[in-house]
């Protein structure tokens, strides 16, 4: 097993290996592998992941190869190569982002204290999200369908069932055959949720400590003989999910299916060209984290990530989707988040620098759109910064207007290559506060 951090590269010796150079992209991986997304919009998921590299392998000299990773973490097997990709900023920052994604903003909630070192971190992200959402969803009850139920007893329920009444109650007896329509919990949904919890429990029972009562209830109400493939099909097509009260269960069932299928992952044989495993796009998580960090500190602004149609009636119409738009009346702050490396390196003989040309043009397109319909207060690109100097990252104005600034900013973090030098939660919170303070100061200058 080769271990690497996201957005990194390592050199490996491959003296006896016959593995050929390759590029594994997202669209190739998902044909056989599992992918967890934090977004619910399919179009946004595709726009954020299509043509994204997961890993690549290159021969740099005889018997030596280089593996390069992208924005994804997880365990994968491809072309006889097994790779584990971890977060380059360590578990604490990943945990902080996960908690924000689940609207957990307290400082003492840890999901890693019971995680084994050899565990697949992407699977544990899925387990954590599933258990958190199950706990919240269960508060409103399990999805129910209307079903016909028949009774033959002393109490009168619903309507007389004439067929059964003639069969069993004539001559007239004390009991009466009746039928009624009642809301009954969907047993197939129960079966799927129980199976997912069973898989999680086998891998790490600590995840179930807050949902033991739910597991007990599911055990009591699941089918005695459960065929999980049948239950999966019927659960996803359940009429109960049409009820707005149970919309959360659609997402929950999707996660449950991924958990159930995750137990079937194997590396297959050495010559298999297919890709297997389970991955998470940390760039998605970073976008959600930054969005909620800004939302929580600028409550007077409305947060959105709108899908905007431009050149509406033309053959070249397009949709643009800025990551973060904070609006108040006709005033806007417009940001795009990037999970790429940012060390403030500019163009040189060694390359084009850290700030991607397309990213720069894209954010200015968003800023230009909002400048036409209102007043832009601030715009820029937000990163997990590995180096930061305010004077070099904040321009005096934007190329679109002298009335507001363009910035490159974010949370200033250091690489966590050495596991003994883990970034602390206190450090992260301090850097968040400094970032928010810089944004507030810039806003004062724009009014």
Helices and strands as residue ranges (DSSP letters): E 2-5, E 9-13, E 22-25, H 26-29, E 34-36, H 42-49, E 53-61, E 64-69, E 72-78, E 81-86, H 90-101, H 121-137, G 138-140, E 144-153, E 159-160, H 162-168, E 176-185, H 187-203, G 205-208, H 212-221, H 228-236, G 239-242, G 244-246, H 248-262, E 275-281, H 282-297, E 302-304, E 308-310, E 318-320, E 324-328, E 331-338, H 357-373, E 375-385, H 390-393, E 405-412, G 419-421, H 425-446
